[in-house]
Amino acid sequence: MNIQAANRLTPYMFLAPAAAVMVIALLYPIGYMVYASFLDWNPSQRIGEADFIGLRNYINLWNSDSFWESFWVTIRFAALVVSIEMVIGVGLALLLDRKLRGMSVLRTIFILPMMIAPIVVGLMWRYMYHPQVGVFNRWLSDLGLPTIPFLSDSTWAFTSVVIADIWQWTPFIFILALAALQSLPSSALEAARVDGATGWQQIIHIKLPLMMPVLIVTCLLRLIDAFKVLEVILVMTNGGPGLSTEILALRISRTASEFRQLGEAAAMSNYLLMLLMIITAIMFIYTKLNDARVARIKAAGAKAAQAEEEAV
């Protein structure tokens, strides 16, 4: 090996141990889960004692009505909470991005829900929704209105867990949107003001397009987290009434702990993993296409400016 080749390989040799540890730490648990999904495995067995059953767990889940009901509850829950949180979080960031007295205190207070443990959030909202002692039904009774079965009616139970999730995680969107907003180039905004753009025109045509890369990543992170939410729903409804609030993460937990079917729980986890990978790939492709479009626009602008200079 000559000296030049040795110099090129030297950085990779130093990085190799760390890379090997990262690959093993990341991929071994995933490989373990994938292998377990092909087994008829219960907690009383070691994994080596479980029977290999091939794709039976996946086929059983594919033909299970209850699995598909949990799957669509998860899709509906994630789509609804992330959409509403994005609208409210970005809207609040646009509203609070200004220099006023006490604004820093208000921002700090606003992000407090995100700091509370999910179990505590679930308990808190469960008692606020309580039919007799809950604050919401007491207010309704004081106003002479009929009480609402927040957690005992399937429609209201789903709405109630959506509200609790929005309350806790909208600050996450708000923080990242506000950071993106405050990092925008001031020259673009000043040029828009000089050209007479109104506040709404600045938001629609300048701020939101420039914030879009951060918002896409924020939406992806929140979407992945929404698919895995467990503690709040476990405490508030435990998936009920019926299966109206049983999302996949909760069903996986119950399949493993209550039904003692670790192989089926692993197969369900793999279905959820594949779904998240598809969503991530779609958003990654969209980001790449958007970056390519922006690059083409910049190149066309630079080419036009160069042509004008040459003409002059």
C-alpha angles and dihedrals in degrees: 000000000000124000096256093054091047091051091051093050097045097084091048091051090055091047095045099084093049091045091050092051091048093049092049093045092049102038104035095069090046091049089048091053093047092050092047090054089067093055137084091227132164129181093256090066134069111239090249091059095053120106118249108235102169115215096347094112091052093046093048091051092046089056095042116107092198091054092052091047090055090045093056092043087055093048092047093046095047095045093047100046096042093048093050093042092051093051095046096039095049091042092053091046090054090047097048098041094105139093108258131144111269094013093124090054091049091051091050092050091048094058094050096097090061090059095057118097112254092236090057091047090052093049092046095052092041091059093043088054093046111132095227109022100022116119095229096055091043089056090049090049092049089053091050093248126134116264121250125232092227097173103019099058116072096225094044092044092057091047090048095054090046090054092049092051092047090050092053103040106034088086089062090060090042094055095049094042091050091049090050090048094051092049094057115119108263091211092069092050093045091050089051091051091049089052089053099252114167123231093261091048090052091051097046100038103030116014101042096044091049091046093048099096090054092043092052092053091044091051091049093050092047092046092053090049093047090056090056101044110132119143100061094050092041091056097039103044109349086226096305166163085068106317095318095120101022103123121187096262090056092046090051090052093049093045090054100039106029103026093034093220103137095168093054091045089052091050090050090050089053091052088052091047091051091050092052091047091053091050091047092049092050092051091044091053090047090051092050092049091048092049090049090051092050091048090052091050092049091047091050090049092049091048092050092048091050091050091052091050091050091048090053 
